Amino acid sequence: MVFAPGDKPGNEYEDAKLQNASKQIVHTAIQQAVQQLSQENQQKAKGTNSSVNLQLERGELTKKHEKK
């Protein structure tokens, strides 16, 4: 096997370890971002539903055919 200047046998193992660690970090970051986005969307949906329910209770929302 021919090694580039500065490369030593065993560096491939270290490179593989670093590559796997990097993949794990990226995977974890993506999972956290997806989870956060999902939670934010759920909170927004709850807020929207609460607002609509409150408006319905107050009689502020009416059906379109009732407005005519």
N, C-alpha and C positions, 0 to 999 in steps of 0.2 A: 504494500500500500504506500502511496506517495503522499506526503504531508506538505502543506504549504508552509512557507517560512513562518515561524512562530506557533504553528500548530504542533501539538504533541498527541501521542496516542492517549486516549481517554477523554480528550476534549469533546468528542462526539457524544459521549455519555453526559457530560456537563451541559452541552448544547441541548440535548434531548430533555434533560431535567428542566432547563430554563424555558424551553418551548412549552413543555407540559404545564409548568407553573403559570406562564403567561396565558395559556388557553384557559386555565382554571380561573384566573383573575377576570378575564374578559367574560367568561360564562357567568360567573357570580355577579358581575356588574350588570349584565344584561338581565339576569333574573330579578335583581333588585329593582331595576328601572321598570320592568314590566309589572312587578308587584305594586310599585308605587303608583304607576299610571292607573292600574286597575282599581286601587283604593281611592284615588282621586275621582275617577269616573263614578264609582259607587257613591261617594259622598255628594257629588254633583247631582246624581240621579235622585238621591234621597232628598236633597234640598229642593229640587224641581218638583218632585212628587208632593212634598210638604206644602210648597207654595200653591200648587194647583188645588190640593185638598182644602187648604185654608180659604182660597178664593171661592171654591164650590160651596163651602160651609157658609160663607158670607153672602152667597148669591151673586157674586161678581161675574161669574162665568155663566153664559147661557148658550143654548144650542143655536146654531145658525138659523134653523128654520123658525125658531121662536122670535128672532129679531125682526123678521119680515112682517 
